[in-house]
Amino acid sequence: MERGPVIRVLRDMIDTDQELDIILRGDERAMELRNVVAVEELHSANGIHVKTRQNNIWIDASHVSAMWQARTDLDTTNEQEFIPSTHNRVSTV
């Protein structure tokens, strides 16, 4: 995976409670990142340094096979009614 998309997602996570799961090539378990404080592009072509409240993590983005994050746009409370966007609506007859 290219470094750009990984950097964008990680930077959007700074000072939020969002979590990101990453699968690295050759490992079947996901690595979970949370409590991101800072993200830095390294001098190498694909290197990323991620600072969390708990750890310093260095990632080579070229080894990222997949990453996913819980969608916050679907979160609703009992008082709110979820209204899908127009392209997802099913018309009633």
Residue pairs with C-beta under 8 A, 6 or more apart in sequence:
1 61
1 62
1 64
1 65
1 67
2 46
2 61
3 41
3 45
3 46
3 47
3 48
3 61
6 48
6 59
6 61
6 64
6 67
7 39
7 41
7 48
7 61
9 20
9 67
9 69
10 20
10 33
10 36
10 39
10 48
10 50
11 39
12 18
13 19
13 20
13 33
13 34
13 36
14 36
14 37
14 38
14 39
15 36
15 37
16 36
17 34
18 34
18 36
18 69
18 70
18 72
19 32
19 33
19 34
19 69
19 70
20 32
20 33
20 34
20 67
20 68
20 69
21 30
21 31
21 32
21 33
21 67
21 68
21 69
22 30
22 31
22 32
22 33
22 59
22 64
22 66
22 67
23 29
23 30
23 31
23 64
23 65
23 66
23 67
24 31
24 59
24 63
24 64
24 65
25 63
25 64
25 65
26 63
33 50
33 52
33 57
34 52
35 52
35 53
35 54
36 50
36 51
36 52
37 51
37 52
37 53
38 50
38 51
39 48
39 49
39 50
39 51
40 48
40 49
40 50
40 51
41 47
41 48
42 48
42 49
42 58
44 60
45 62
46 60
46 61
46 62
47 58
47 59
47 60
47 61
48 58
48 59
48 60
48 61
49 56
49 57
49 58
50 56
50 57
50 58
50 59
51 57
74 82
76 82
